[in-house]
Every structure is written in C-alpha cells, then in structure tokens.
Amino acid sequence: MNPRRFCHLASRLLRHPAAPYHEHSVASEVERFCIEHGLEFKRDRFGNVLVRIRTAPAQRPLVLAAHLDHPGFEIVRRVSSKTWLGRFRGGVPDKYFRLGVPLRMMPGGISARLGKRKGKKIFEIQTTKPWEIHSQFAVWELKDFVARGRRIHARACDDLIGVASVLATMSELKRSRARVHVIGVLSRAEEVGFQGALALADSRRLPPNSLVISLETSRELPGVKMGQGVILRVGDRASIFDSEATRFLAELAAGLEQKKKTFQFQRALMSGGTGEATAYQEFGYQSAAVCVALGNYHNCGPANKIQAEYVSIADACNLVELLVEATRQMPSYFRLVAKLPQRLKKLLREAQSKLRATAEA
C-alpha cells in the first residue's frame, strides 16, 4: 500500500469529527469515497454502512469490520445561550476531565471549554460565544489530522484508521479487478458497547458462513511495538478468537513477510479493550481480528492530559496489504489452515518411528 495514498484517504475521514450516535458526517464521506471508486454501498436500518464487492459471489464471504465512532460528548440539553449539558460517551478515566479542557461543538465547530461535573459522566460545556444552532455533540479540540514523520497524529485514529484500511483494501481490489466476495462493515456506536455490530449481527444480514475480521487500533502493550508491523490479535479483554481463522491470517502474513522486505507482522493478545470480533463471535460468526498499535489510547496522554492519538503509517499499510491478500486467498482457506495439521502428522509419524525403535533400548 502506498503510504501517501493511505494518508490522503485517512485525512479525508479524520477531518469529520464523530461520537457515538453522531457518525453521520464521516459516514457520508465514506459514501462519497465509494461513489468515486465505483464501490457498491448501502446503509442498513441501524445506520451502519455496508460496502460490497461481489465479483465472485459463489465464494465464501470475507467481512472486514471497523467502526465509525470515537469517544465524545453527546449534548443532553441547552442551559443558556453559552452553556450546555453534555454526557460523555466512551471509555476515558475521570482524571482526564479537567476544568477548562478545550472542546469543539458540532455541527459548526464552535470553540468551547469543559465546565463543572453535574453528574456521572455529565458535564457543563461553556461555549466562547452565544450559539444558536442546535448542537448535537462535542469532541476534544485537537488536530483532525497531522502526518508527521512516520506517524499519523489525530483526534480519532480509533477507529477511523480501521475504516480507512477497509476502504483502501476494497479500492485496491476494485482497481485490480480481483475475483472476490468481500463485505466492508463500518458500524456505529462501538464505543458504548459495539451497538452497531450487535444490531447487524442479530439482523442476520451478513451471510452465516462469513469469515469476520475485526479491525482496530489497540493500545500499545508489552510484547508488541509500534512500527514493527500489523498485529494478529488472538483475543481481547473478553475472549479468544477463532484459532483456525487466526492461523489463516498467520500463514498469509508469513508468506508476505518472505516476499516483501517492507512487510512486518506481530502476534499478541491485545487485552486493552473488547472489540467487535467478540460480538460477532458470540452471534455464531467465525471471527478473527487484526490491529495496529495505538499511542494515547482514547486521547489519554501522559500527565492526565488529553492528547492526539497516533499510529505508525507503515503498520497501517501492512494492515491493508494483509487484508488484500486475505480477500484474494479466501478460495485457498482450507488448504492454508490444513498446513499445521499436516506438519503435526508428519512429526507424529517421525515420533512413532523413533519412539518404537528406542522403546526397549
């Protein structure tokens, strides 16, 4: 994946602030991208965006799942022309809600400040000038997107880097006229209990034989390092993902690493949070997950300060390369996952022969 092209796509998405239940602007940008690249798309009745390529409809579908939202404030009501009440939606510790932290009211982008706490996760929000437009949500006042050195810094890498990876994968497959059956699922309200993913899984709109790969940016933990490649996420805080599906991705990643000097991958249990793979798995879908390491998870920076999230551009490009390969190799799924049993059977035969020969020694 060309890093410059990926950054351009990511910047388009990241310039649209979003919060749980308020993903409409970034969803519209996704749809504009789909129109430009000739990708079939549709919103379901819950507002999730489904993007499809069905040039080989008989193939088993591969589902690439990411989410559109990021922690933010949902406006509860207006108190006065310059004061609002907002409920924070998403996982951020209390110590980060400091009086006077800069905010941005949406729509419109008016400047504001965090005021007094008025209840559990409910705060006053003070605007810098009277605001007559009905505000819907507020976000931290941080740079939308900055590509600096080898990293992307942004308010909401989680999970718009995942969304960008889905779209980059599908545009590459479309451009190359690949024979595939892939569905991109860009869901809503993940930060408040993956509500969009749960609603979609329960609706049974996805084919029951789908292989679901959940995409995330995940807090950098010991054992993985930013800049050392895409991470095969074997599980999260709540569950372990499908072993066979993870093996499929591992075989592909190992092959890419041999073929391409720029491709790197890691494998880890990323237990910093619970992802959508857990939700799909509990509804009976065979599920795996991949992610890239994330700095300042949920904007929680050092010294209890709200700061931009950041990811490695190279890691994100490796993620796209793996997803493109996985989609193209779906017809070889069973051959690839059979490699481990075949290796074990060969070892068994060798072990039986050697053990029998030495049993009475």
Secondary structure, 3 states (H helix, E strand, C coil): CCHHHHHHHHHHHHCCCCECCECHHHHHHHHHHHHHCCCEEEECCCCCEEEEEECCCCCCCEEEEEECCCCEEEEEEEEECCEEEEEEECCCCHHHCCCCCEEEEECCCEEEEEEEEEECCEEEEEECCCCCCCCCEEEECCCCCEEECCEEEECCHHHHHHHHHHHHHHHHHHHCCCCCEEEEEEECCHHHCCHHHHHHHHHCCCCCCCEEEEEEEEECCCCCCCCCCEEEEEECCCCECCHHHHHHHHHHHHHHHHHCCCCCEEEEECCCCCCHHHHHHHCCCEEEEEEEEEECHHHECHHHCECCEEEEHHHHHHHHHHHHHHHHCHHHHHHHHCHHHHHHHHHHHHHHHHHHHHCCC
